Amino acid sequence: MSTTEHQITAVQQLDDRPSMNNSFQYDALVEFGAAVLRAHDVPAEDATLVADSLTIAERWGHASHGLLRLPWYVERLRSGAMNPVTHITIDTDRGAVAAADAHDGIGQIVADRMTTLAIAKARDHGVGVVGVRNSNHFGTAAYFTRRAAAQGFAAILTTNGSPAMAPWGGLDKVVGANPWSFATPDGLGDTAVVDIANTGVARGKIYAAQERGDNLPDGWALDRNGEPTTDPSAALDDGIVLPMGGHKGYAISFMMDVFSGVLTGSAYGTGVHGPWESTPRSGSGHLVIVIDIRAFQPLERFEERMRDLVGQVQSVRKGPGVQQIFYPGEIENGKAAAAGLIDLPETTIAGLQDLAAQTDNEFPAPS
């Protein structure tokens, strides 16, 4: 098995293994998260969107971007590093292209509004491009590109984050994981989507492993001295998350910082701060590109061609022990559609219970 295959298998094992912790109703977690945010002056509609974005990440199997982040967001709201009411100003508008300043607003709200603006521009011009500066972490990028795909568009979303990896061959963190997402309709009533960080694994998965008390798989991280480590704390405390694909992951991440930070006028490199830091301004920038598929061909024809491509991918011979070939996004599509409870680790539950007590809200009972 190659290194990449080993890393993919390790991620699946951490995300998909049966949980021994408490399980909760989806809607109850969304309402609780929204109530906590409302208690910190976040408008009701915005609070619900943020809470939903965190809870759907749990359902998708990506706890790294789930409710463990809610206490981080709350600390940033309390410190004033993130504004509870998101005010976005449009600096320039040149038809298909706009540049905006988010004024330290909540990342999910910024991304949602800018994606909506890019969709509107794509309807008028065939393409909509919106760059945003001075935002915050927005959770899973696919949450927003999926929204565009559901309306019959193709979408690309980039963002930058605080330093996570060293430049190839170096030992000091200056480059973020800087994730990106591509999404289109899949021709089957849902979405084909990729949402990946340029590290071999999203740093949030290391936080999730730390929450569960797990060791990391080999090949995920180095400690501060450049030695391989399986200790989440050593990886997070001045350690280095390794790039995906060696030097290629570093190069892609560098360019995502160019498009998200340098191009938009936002912070970049060591100037960006992560959501787990309670007091500094984030400086995160985003770039969203929405393309009207109808500018190239009828949507029905595109979907027909997507079904053909999916069919080609899924008709190949399967490797030993492989039951099904998936196209990108298909696993999450199935998890989102399935009814079921959300399993949370005990440490995440403890953090949410603390928020409940601090905001005079009732944390939902497990189901």
Secondary structure, DSSP 8 states (H G I E B T S, - for coil): --HHHHHHHHHHHHHHS---S-EE-HHHHHHHHHHHHHTTT--HHHHHHHHHHHHHHHHHT-GGGSGGGHHHHHHHHHHTSS-SS---EEEEE-SSEEEEE-TT--HHHHHHHHHHHHHHHHHHHSEEEEEEEEE---S-THHHHHHHHHTTEEEEEEE--SEEE--TT--S--EE---EEEEEE-SSSSEEEEEE-SBSS-HHHHHHHHHHT----TTSEE-TTS-EE--HHHHHSS-EE-BTTTHHHHHHHHHHHIIIIITTT---GGG---TT-SSS---EEEEEEEEEGGGTS-HHHHHHHHHHHHHHHHTS---TT------TTHHHHHHHHS---EE--HHHHHHHHHHHHHHT-------
